[in-house]
C-alpha cells in the first residue's frame, strides 16, 4: 500500500515540528484552532495529513511558515527546525527566504493564490531572480523548463499568459511549478486536487509521484481524501480538533487503525463488492454521527468523546497524549480498540 516508485526514506530528518499552538481572535471569542501539533518529516518522505475540515491541518502548516494574518491569528507557541534553524523564530525577511528557497507551498486554490494581473511566467521567474540571482533571461528560460516539467504544453508561449487563461488543472500545475522553482527540500501541498475533476486529479497525482521520484524532495500532503493518501504517502498523520490523534506508516494505519476516529473515517470510504451474480451490491455510505468539536475552549478532555462509541469516564476527564501502540504506530486514545477494553495503566506513557 506504500507509495509506488517513491524514493527510499533514509531516516534523515529535514523538518522537525513541535508543539504548534494557534488561536484566532474573533467577534464570537477565541478559537483554539491548533493545540500542540508536532511531527517529523524525513528526506524523500511523503507525509499525508488527513482529517475533516476544521481539524487544523492547513492552519498548522501556515502557522509554521508565518502565512497567517495576524490579527486575527495568534501563533502562541511552536518550534519548526529546518536545516538546523527554528524557522518560527525568524524575522519576516529571513522567513521569506526560507519559504522561497527551502520550503515550497502549493495552495488549495491556485486562482486566488496566483496574482491575476501578472503573467504566469513573471510569477515563476521572480523567485528565481530574488532567491537564486538569475538574470531575467535565465529566469524566463528556467520558468519555461519548469512548465515543461509539470506537463504544460508549449511552455514558452504559455509563460506570457495570465492565470485566467489557464484551465483549473493547468493553474494547479503552474502553482506546482512556482513552488518548485527554487528546488526546495520540502514541498507542502494543501489539498491541491480538491477543486479538480477526477481525471485532472489523477494527472496531478501522477505528476507528484514523478516529481518526487526525480527530485527526491520531502512532501507534506494535506487532504481530507483518505483514498488519495493510500496510494501516495509513506506515513499518515490523522488530525481532529486541532490535535494529532493517530500517526503511523500508511500500511499499518489502513490495515489496523488504532483510533476510533480513524476507524470511522475509513468506514466512510465508498466500496463496491461483487454479489456473485454479476450485480454490484450497493450500500448506503456510513457517516460519523455528531458534530466536530467546538474549539472556543482548549481541549481538556478527548475531543472525539462525544462522537465515540468507546468513550468511558477517563475520556471525559483527560485528553490522551499520543501513546505508542505498536512499533512506530501512535494513537491518542485511552481505549484499546483491538482489545475492546480500556488500555492498561502501564501502556499509558506518552509516545
N, C-alpha and C positions, 0 to 999 in steps of 0.2 A: 504493500500500500504506500510505501515511501515514494517520494517523487522520483520518476524515472529520468535517467540521463542527468541527474544532478551531480555536481562535484562532491567528493567526499568531504565531510565536515572534519577538519583536522584538530579541533579542540581549542584553537587559539581564539580567545575572546576579543572581539573587536568593539563591542559596546556592552557596558555593564551599567544597568539602570537600577536604582534603589529608592524605595520609599517616596515615590512621587505622590504628592497630595495637592489637589487643585480644587478651588471652590469658586463659585460665581455669585456675585452680589447682585440680586435682582430686586424688583419692587415688591415681590412676594416673600423675600427673605433670602437667606444664604443657601445655595445649592452645593452640596458636597459631592462633586462630580467624580473625583478620583481620590481614593482613600488608602494610599500606601502601596502602590503598584511597583513591582520590580521584575526584572528579567535579565538574562544574559543572552547575547547573540554572538555566535561563533562564525569564524571566517568560512564563507561558502555556504552558510546555512540559510534555509528559509523557515522563518518562524511565522506560523499562522496565528493571528489573534482574532478570536471569534466571540460572539455574544450578541444579544438583542440590541436594538437601537437604544441609546442612553446608558449603555453599560460602562462607558468610559474609555473605549478602545481608541478612538481618534483623539480625545482630549489628552490622554496620556502622552501620545507621540507629539502633539502640538505643544504641550507643556514643556517637554524635553527640549524642543527646538526653538522655544521662545516665539511661537507663532500665534499665540492667543492675544486678543486685545485686552489690555489692562488699563483701566477697568473695562468691563465688569469682572474679568477673570483675575484670580489671585493664585499664583503658584506658592503654596505655603511651605513646601519642603521638597527635597528630591536631589539626587545625585545621578549624573549620567557621564560615566567615564568613557571617552572616545580617544584613542591614541594616547592614553595616559592623562588626559586633561578632562576635568569636570566641566563639560560644556554648559551646564546650568549655572555656572558661576562666571561665565564670560560676559564681557560688555557687548553692547549691540554690534559694534563693528567687527569684533573678533568672532562673534557668533555667526554673523553674516558670511564670513569666510568659511566657516565650518559647513554651513548649510549649502554653500555653493560648491565647494570642492571636496568635502568629506562625506556628507550625508545628503543624498538626493531625496526629493519628496514628490510623489505623484498624487495630486489631489483628486478627490472624488468626481468633481465636475470641471472638466477642462474648459468649458465655455466661460465659466466665471473665474477660472484661475489664469487663463491666458488673457493678456491685455487686448481688447477688441480693436484698439486704434493703432496697434503696432503689428508689423508683419511677423509671421511665424519665424522667418529667418532671422530677423533682428533679435527676437526674444531668445533664440537659441544661441546666436553669436555673441550676445552681450556678456554672458557669464564667462565665456572663453576669453574675451578681452580683459574683463575685470579680474579674473582669478588666475589665469594662465599667461597673461601678457601677449596674447595673439594679436597680430595686426588685423585690420579689418578684412583684408583679402584672405588671410589664413583662417580667420574665424568663419567666414562665409563658406569656404571650402569644407571646413570641418563640419559645419552645420548641414551641408548637403550630404556628407558622408553619414551623419547621424540619422537623417531622414531616410536614407537608403537602408541603414542598419535596421531600422524599425519597420521596414517594409512599405514605405510610401513611394509610389512610382513617380518618375520624372522629378526627382528631388530638387534639382537645381532650379526648375521653374516654379515649384511649389513654395520655395523659400520666400518669394515675393508676394505671396497671397496672405490674406488675413484669416483669423480663426473662423469667421462665419462662412468662409468659402470651403472649409473642410467639413466632411461628414463627421458624425459623432465618433465613429471608430478611428478616423484619421486624426481628429483632435486629440484623442487619448494617446495615439501613437506619437503625436508631436509632443505631448506632455511628457511621455516617457523619454523621448529624445532629449528634451530640455533637462530632465532630471539626470540623464546620463552624460551630459555634455562634458563635465569635468572629471569623468571616470571616478565617481565616489566609491568608497569602500562599502558603504551601506546605502541601500535604497529602501525607503518607506513608501509603501503603496497603500493609499487609503481608499478602500472599496473602488478600485479603478475600473471595474466592469459592471457596476451596479446599474447604470443607466443605459447599457448597451443591449442590443438584441442577442439572442443566444449564439447566432453564427459569428458575430463580431466578438462576443465574449470568448469563444473558442479560439479565435485568431489571436486575441491579446494574450491568452494563457499560453498558447504555443510560442508566442514571441518571448514571453517572460522566461519560459523554460530554455529557449535558445540562447537568450542573452545571458542567463545565469550560467549556462554551460560554457559559453565562450568567454565571458568576462570574470566568472568566479566570484562575483560580489555576494555579500550577505544581504538578505531581504527580510523586511518585516511586512507581511501581507495582512492587512486589516480587512475583515469581511464578516458578514452575517451568514454567508453561504458555506455550510459545512461540506457540501458536495464538492465545491471547488478546492477546499483545503485538503480533502482526502487524497487527491492526486497531485498535489503541488508541494505540500510542506514536509519538512523533516520533523519538526516539533510543533505542538499546538498549545496555545495558552487560551483558556476559556475565562472570560470576564463576566461579572454580574454585579450590579450595584456599585460600580467603581472599584471592585476588588478582583483579584485573581482567585478563582475558585478551583481550577484544575490546570495542571500542566504536565505534559508527557510527550513521548515520541508519538508520532502520528498513528502508527500501527497499534500501539498499546492503548491509546485513547479511544480509537474506534472499536477495537475488539473487546476491551474491558474497561469501559468508563467507570470511574470511581466516585463521581459526584452526582447526586440526583438531578441537578440542573443539566449537566452534560448528557445524562441518560435521556432526560426529557427532550433536549434539543435534537439528539439523534433520532428519537422516536417520531419527530415531526417530519423527517425526511421522507419524500414520496418513494414508494416502491411498487413494483408490479410483479406479481407472482403468477406463474402459469397454473391453470386449473386442471391440466392434464387432457383436456379435450379440444385444445386449440383456442379456447376462450380465455381471456385475461380476467383474473379476479380483481374487482375494484373495491377499494376500501376508502372510507372517509378518512381524510388526513387528521390525525390527532393534533391537539393543541395543548399548550401549557395553561392550565387553569389559573385564574387570578391575574393580578396586575404586577408590573415591575415595582420595585420599592420606591417610596418617596425618599428623595435624597436631601430633604430640608434639614435633616439631622444626621450627624455622622453615625455610621452603623455601630451599635453597641452589642447587638446580637446577630445571629446569622441572617443576612438579608433575604435568603431564599426560604426561610422557615415558614412564612405564611402560605407558600405555594407548594410545600414539600409534604409528601405523604409519609415521610420517615421522621419528621421533626418530633423531638421529645423535649423534656424540661430544659436540659442544658442548652439546646439550640436557641431557646428564647432568652437565655441569660447571658451567654458568652458568644462572641464572634470567633469562630475557629481560625487559627492560623493555617498556613499550608503545611500539611503533615505528609511525611514520606510514607507511602502506602505500598510501594514495590519498586525497587531499583531507583530509576530516575523519575518515577511516577509520583506526583504530589496532588493531594486533594485537600481542600479546606472544608472538612465535614466531620462532625462528631459521630456520624453513623457509618458503619461499615456495610455498604450496600451488598457486598458479596456474601458476607456472613449473615446478613439480615438482623444485625444487632448493633447496639452502641459499641464504639471502639473501647478496647481495654485501656486502662489508665496508662500502662507502660508504652502504649502506642501514641500517646497524646503529645509527645515532644514536637516542637516545630521543625519543619524541614530545614 
